[in-house]
Amino acid sequence: MIASNIGRKFLVAYNARYGTDYDAKTFFVEVFYPLFFDHPKYLMTAGNSPLENPKISWEPMIRGKKEFETHQQRNERYVKFIEKIESRDDADASIAIGFPSLDCNATTSGQVSNITMPISKEDVYLSWIGSGLGVGVKGGFCILFDNDEILMDIYDGWKLYRNAVNETAMLKGNQINSWNGQWLAHRYSRGFIPESPMANLKEYLSGKDDVMGIDTKTWTSVLVAFARNHKLPSLLGYVYNLGQMNTTIGFIPFNLDEIRRPVELYERFFGMDSGRKAEELWGTEIGFKLACQFGSMGTRAMEPKGFKDYIKNAKVPKCGKDEEQTLKFNVYKIWIMAMLNNEDLWDKSKELAQLLAEYASSGERGKKVNSNKVGTLLEDSVNKNSFIKNLTPIVKDIEEKEKLVEIAKIVNLMPSDNVPFFLTLLRFNYAANQ
């Protein structure tokens, strides 16, 4: 039913762009069906509808073990499908995408309600159009975005996917949602060329035993690319999965300002080229499904993998000269700064880290003692009280007392939830001074 609403929104935008006056059935018959289904390989699964029931097995056809259906056979399916829609006064999963199955307890049933709602034939056709606009992301989920521009940009990629399926013999069909994710990430990338839309779109296929499929993009690669190109503060998405078991997560707000923040900070501090390399590290700590449980997707969901070890165990990192490790540590630091949402704390942590590094290495006799005091401060401080307690012995015998007192005051006044992030940032900056 949500797919029907997205399909309706898309059709309004489509008619506005092209000056047409399509209703849902006419668009389905004249545009959608010929592109998606009237070919040897479909662009999307047709579920339990007459278009794909009896079930179609693509792989034997791709391998040459079985012939593809003829145009006449496909037309017979099409006629049965249209007749079934037109003869019904209700709708279920056999004719509409995302609707309940006849057996409401089946794992493939979805959006079941005891509220009687009028379902028009228009809604049935719209559900197919809307489903073709789902954006597949890693984790097995799709997102339907409530945004005209995204919907039209997805549409622009449909014909390109059809061309790829037709021209690549060993490429399987039914992956429109994975393609939509690949296409949007490419469409909003720095390397996109409108005059040659497939240029620079590389490595979007994966294969096993010569049968190829569309790789699924991460949610961050799609949303970071969109956020970089559009200054909208937020974007609403409906998250779901239709398969052997239908799963609905629901409506998730994507906070584009927060998604943009760490990416822009990284490029500002470490350069754009390094920022491109860092993009694949964002949002790798938790899966997409778990991130949705936050209620909205923003900076917190962008957490890079491995960071928790440093904040839980309060360990000081060993910053080597390896490019990959340096990239990862820089991502950690920028994510902390984005979570703190205070760039002044970046400067304060670097200033304190430098003072501590100088103190730890000062004095021949006191060098070991000083180093141990700094080690205690970095490794045993987990909150405001322990930080100030462990900083006190250092303040007593350091010349720049005012600076340390000022930082202690800042830590004491900051929200308690931010203290572990600041202390972790301090550890990284201290390691960079070693």
C-alpha positions in Angstrom: 0.0 0.0 0.0 2.9 2.3 0.7 4.3 1.3 -2.7 1.0 2.6 -4.2 1.4 6.0 -2.6 5.0 6.3 -3.9 3.8 5.1 -7.3 1.2 7.9 -7.3 3.7 10.5 -6.2 6.1 9.3 -9.0 3.3 9.4 -11.7 2.4 13.0 -10.8 6.1 14.0 -11.1 6.4 12.0 -14.4 3.4 13.7 -16.0 4.7 17.1 -14.9 8.1 16.5 -16.4 6.9 15.1 -19.8 3.6 17.0 -20.1 1.6 13.7 -20.2 -1.6 12.7 -18.5 -1.1 9.1 -17.7 -3.3 7.3 -15.2 -1.8 4.3 -13.4 -3.1 1.6 -15.7 -2.2 3.4 -18.9 1.3 4.0 -17.6 1.7 0.4 -16.6 0.5 -0.9 -19.9 2.3 1.5 -22.2 5.6 2.2 -20.3 6.1 0.0 -17.2 5.2 -3.5 -18.5 7.1 -3.2 -21.8 10.2 -2.1 -20.0 10.1 -4.4 -17.0 8.4 -7.6 -18.2 8.1 -7.9 -22.0 11.6 -9.3 -22.4 13.2 -12.7 -21.9 14.6 -11.5 -18.5 12.4 -9.4 -16.2 13.8 -6.4 -14.3 11.9 -7.3 -11.1 10.2 -10.3 -9.7 6.5 -10.6 -10.3 5.9 -12.5 -7.1 2.9 -14.7 -7.0 1.1 -12.9 -9.8 0.2 -14.5 -13.2 3.3 -12.8 -14.6 5.5 -15.2 -12.7 3.2 -18.1 -11.7 4.0 -20.8 -12.7 7.4 -19.8 -11.4 10.1 -18.7 -13.8 13.6 -20.0 -13.2 16.1 -17.7 -14.8 19.5 -19.4 -14.2 18.8 -22.5 -16.4 17.8 -20.1 -19.2 21.0 -18.0 -18.7 23.2 -21.1 -18.8 21.5 -22.3 -22.0 19.9 -25.4 -20.3 16.4 -24.1 -21.0 14.9 -21.8 -23.6 13.6 -18.4 -22.6 9.8 -17.9 -22.9 8.6 -16.6 -26.2 6.8 -13.3 -26.6 3.6 -15.2 -27.1 4.1 -17.1 -23.8 4.8 -13.8 -22.0 1.7 -12.2 -23.6 -0.4 -15.1 -22.3 0.8 -14.3 -18.8 0.2 -10.6 -19.3 -3.4 -11.2 -20.4 -4.1 -13.4 -17.4 -2.6 -10.8 -15.2 -4.7 -7.9 -16.5 -7.9 -10.0 -16.5 -7.3 -11.0 -12.9 -6.9 -7.3 -11.8 -9.9 -6.1 -13.8 -12.2 -8.9 -12.5 -11.5 -8.3 -8.8 -13.0 -5.7 -6.5 -10.3 -6.3 -3.9 -6.5 -6.8 -3.9 -4.0 -9.2 -2.5 -0.4 -10.2 -3.1 -1.3 -12.2 -6.2 -2.0 -9.0 -8.1 -0.5 -6.1 -6.0 3.0 -5.6 -4.6 3.2 -5.4 -0.8 -0.4 -6.4 -0.2 -1.4 -9.2 2.1 -1.6 -12.7 0.7 -4.8 -14.7 0.8 -3.4 -16.5 3.8 -2.8 -13.5 6.1 -0.6 -15.7 8.4 1.8 -16.5 5.6 5.4 -15.2 5.8 4.9 -13.5 2.5 2.0 -11.5 3.7 2.4 -7.9 4.7 0.6 -4.7 5.7 -2.4 -6.7 7.2 -5.0 -4.6 8.9 -8.5 -5.2 10.3 -9.5 -1.7 9.1 -11.5 -1.9 5.9 -9.9 0.4 3.3 -11.1 1.0 -0.2 -8.6 -0.4 -2.7 -9.0 0.7 -6.3 -7.6 -0.8 -9.4 -5.5 2.3 -9.7 -3.8 1.4 -6.4 -3.0 -2.1 -7.7 -1.2 -0.7 -10.8 0.5 2.0 -8.7 1.9 -0.7 -6.4 3.9 -2.1 -9.2 5.2 1.2 -10.3 6.1 2.1 -6.7 7.9 -1.2 -6.1 10.1 -0.6 -9.1 11.3 2.6 -7.3 12.6 0.7 -4.2 16.3 1.3 -3.5 18.1 -1.9 -2.3 20.8 -1.6 0.2 23.1 -4.1 2.0 21.3 -5.9 4.7 18.5 -7.2 2.4 16.3 -4.1 2.7 14.8 -1.6 0.3 14.0 2.0 0.8 11.1 3.9 -0.8 12.0 7.6 -0.7 9.3 10.3 -0.5 11.0 12.7 -2.8 10.1 13.7 -6.3 13.6 14.3 -7.5 14.9 11.0 -6.3 12.0 9.2 -7.8 12.6 10.8 -11.2 16.4 10.1 -11.0 15.6 6.4 -10.3 13.4 6.4 -13.4 16.2 7.7 -15.5 18.2 4.6 -14.6 15.5 2.1 -15.5 16.3 2.0 -19.2 20.0 1.8 -18.5 19.4 -1.3 -16.4 17.2 -2.8 -19.2 20.1 -2.2 -21.7 22.6 -3.9 -19.3 20.3 -6.9 -18.8 19.7 -7.3 -22.6 23.3 -6.7 -23.6 25.0 -8.9 -20.9 24.0 -12.5 -21.6 25.1 -13.9 -18.2 23.5 -11.1 -16.2 20.4 -12.3 -14.3 17.3 -10.2 -14.1 15.0 -9.3 -11.2 17.5 -6.9 -9.5 15.9 -3.6 -10.1 16.2 -2.6 -6.5 19.9 -3.4 -6.3 20.4 -1.5 -9.5 18.5 1.5 -8.2 21.0 1.7 -5.3 24.0 1.4 -7.6 22.5 3.9 -10.0 21.7 6.6 -7.4 25.2 6.3 -5.8 26.7 6.8 -9.3 24.2 9.4 -10.3 25.1 11.6 -7.3 28.8 10.8 -7.5 31.5 13.3 -8.4 32.3 11.3 -11.5 28.9 11.4 -13.1 28.7 12.7 -16.6 25.1 13.5 -17.7 26.0 13.2 -21.4 27.4 9.7 -20.8 25.6 8.4 -17.8 27.2 4.9 -17.7 30.8 6.4 -17.8 32.8 5.8 -14.6 30.2 3.3 -13.3 32.6 0.5 -12.5 32.6 -2.8 -10.7 28.8 -2.9 -10.2 28.6 -6.6 -11.1 29.6 -9.7 -9.2 29.6 -13.2 -10.4 29.8 -16.8 -9.5 30.1 -19.7 -12.0 29.8 -17.1 -14.8 26.3 -15.9 -13.7 26.5 -12.3 -12.8 24.4 -10.1 -10.6 24.2 -6.5 -9.5 26.2 -5.7 -6.3 24.1 -4.1 -3.6 25.4 -0.7 -2.3 25.5 0.3 1.4 23.0 2.8 2.7 25.8 5.2 3.4 27.1 5.2 -0.2 23.6 6.2 -1.4 22.7 8.7 1.3 26.2 10.3 1.4 26.1 10.8 -2.3 22.6 12.3 -2.2 23.4 14.5 0.8 26.5 15.9 -0.9 24.4 17.0 -3.9 21.3 18.2 -2.1 21.1 20.6 0.8 17.9 19.2 2.2 18.0 18.9 6.0 16.3 15.5 6.0 14.7 12.8 3.9 11.9 10.4 4.7 12.2 6.7 3.7 10.1 3.7 4.1 12.2 0.6 4.9 11.0 -2.9 4.0 11.9 -6.3 2.5 9.7 -8.5 0.3 10.9 -12.0 -0.1 10.3 -15.5 1.3 9.4 -13.5 4.5 8.1 -10.0 4.3 9.6 -7.6 6.8 8.5 -4.0 7.5 10.7 -1.6 9.5 8.6 1.4 8.7 9.2 5.1 8.1 12.7 6.2 8.9 13.9 9.9 8.8 17.3 10.3 7.3 19.0 13.3 8.9 21.0 14.6 5.9 22.6 17.4 7.9 24.1 14.8 10.3 25.0 12.4 7.5 26.8 15.2 5.6 28.7 16.5 8.7 31.4 13.9 9.2 32.0 13.6 5.4 32.5 17.4 5.0 34.6 17.6 8.2 36.9 14.9 6.9 37.4 16.6 3.5 38.1 19.9 5.2 40.7 18.5 7.6 42.3 15.8 5.4 41.5 16.7 1.8 39.0 15.6 -0.8 41.1 12.8 -2.3 41.5 11.2 1.1 37.8 11.8 1.8 36.8 9.7 -1.3 38.9 6.8 0.1 37.3 7.2 3.5 33.7 7.0 2.3 33.5 3.2 2.4 34.4 3.2 6.1 31.3 5.2 7.2 28.5 3.3 8.8 30.3 0.0 9.0 30.0 -0.7 12.8 26.4 -1.8 12.8 24.1 -3.2 10.2 21.4 -1.2 8.5 18.6 -2.9 10.4 20.1 -2.2 13.8 20.8 1.4 12.8 17.1 1.8 11.9 16.3 1.0 15.6 17.8 4.4 16.5 14.6 5.9 15.1 16.4 8.1 12.7 19.6 7.8 10.7 22.3 10.4 11.3 25.8 10.8 12.7 25.4 8.0 15.2 24.6 5.5 12.4 27.7 6.6 10.6 29.9 5.0 13.2 33.0 3.3 11.7 33.8 -0.3 12.5 36.3 -0.9 15.3 35.8 2.4 17.1 34.0 0.8 20.1 37.2 -0.9 21.2 38.8 2.4 21.8 35.9 4.0 23.7 35.1 0.9 25.8 38.6 -0.2 26.7 40.1 3.3 26.9 43.1 2.1 25.1 45.6 4.4 23.5 45.9 3.6 19.7 49.2 3.0 18.1 49.2 5.2 15.0 51.6 3.7 12.5 52.5 5.1 9.1 50.4 2.5 7.2 48.1 4.4 4.9 45.1 2.2 5.5 45.5 2.5 9.3 46.0 6.2 9.1 42.8 6.5 7.0 40.9 4.5 9.6 42.2 6.5 12.6 41.4 9.8 10.8 37.8 8.6 10.2 37.5 7.7 14.0 38.7 11.2 14.9 36.3 12.9 12.6 33.4 10.8 13.6 34.1 11.7 17.3 34.2 15.4 16.3 30.9 15.1 14.5 29.3 13.4 17.5 30.6 16.1 19.8 29.3 18.7 17.3 31.9 21.2 18.6 35.0 22.0 16.5 36.6 23.9 19.4 37.0 20.6 21.2 39.2 19.3 18.3 41.6 22.2 18.9 41.4 21.7 22.7 42.1 18.0 22.5 45.1 18.6 20.2 46.4 21.3 22.5 46.1 19.0 25.5 47.7 16.1 23.6 50.7 18.1 22.7 51.1 19.4 26.3 50.9 15.8 27.6 53.4 14.5 25.0 55.9 17.2 26.0 55.4 16.6 29.7 55.8 12.8 29.3 59.1 13.2 27.6 60.5 16.0 29.8 63.2 15.7 32.5 65.8 12.9 32.6 65.0 11.8 36.1 61.3 12.5 36.0 60.8 11.2 32.5 59.5 7.8 33.6 57.4 9.2 36.4 55.9 11.8 34.1 55.2 9.2 31.4 53.4 7.0 34.0 51.2 10.0 35.1 50.2 10.6 31.5 49.6 6.9 31.0 47.3 6.8 34.0 45.4 9.9 32.7 44.8 8.4 29.3 44.1 4.8 30.3 42.2 5.2 33.5 40.0 8.3 32.8 36.5 7.2 31.9 34.4 10.1 33.2 34.7 13.7 34.5 35.7 12.8 38.0 38.4 10.3 37.0 39.8 12.7 34.4 40.1 15.6 36.8 41.5 13.3 39.5 44.2 11.9 37.1 45.0 15.4 35.7 45.6 16.9 39.1 49.2 15.5 39.7 50.2 16.7 36.2 48.8 20.2 36.9 50.9 20.5 40.1 54.3 20.3 38.3 53.6 21.7 34.8 54.3 25.3 33.8 51.2 25.9 31.7 48.8 25.3 34.5 46.2 27.7 33.1 45.7 25.7 29.9 45.2 22.5 31.8 42.8 24.1 34.2 40.8 25.6 31.3 40.5 22.2 29.6 39.5 20.6 32.9 36.8 23.2 33.2 35.5 22.5 29.7 35.4 18.7 30.4 33.6 19.3 33.7 30.9 21.5 32.0 30.3 19.3 28.9 27.4 16.8 28.9 28.4 13.5 30.6 27.7 11.5 27.4 30.3 13.6 25.5 33.1 13.0 27.9 34.1 9.5 26.7 34.1 10.8 23.1 36.4 13.7 24.1 38.7 11.4 26.0 38.9 9.0 23.1 39.7 11.9 20.7 42.5 13.0 23.2 44.0 9.5 23.0 44.1 9.5 19.2 45.7 13.0 19.1 48.2 12.0 21.8 49.1 8.9 19.7 49.7 11.2 16.7 52.3 13.1 18.8 54.3 10.0 19.5 
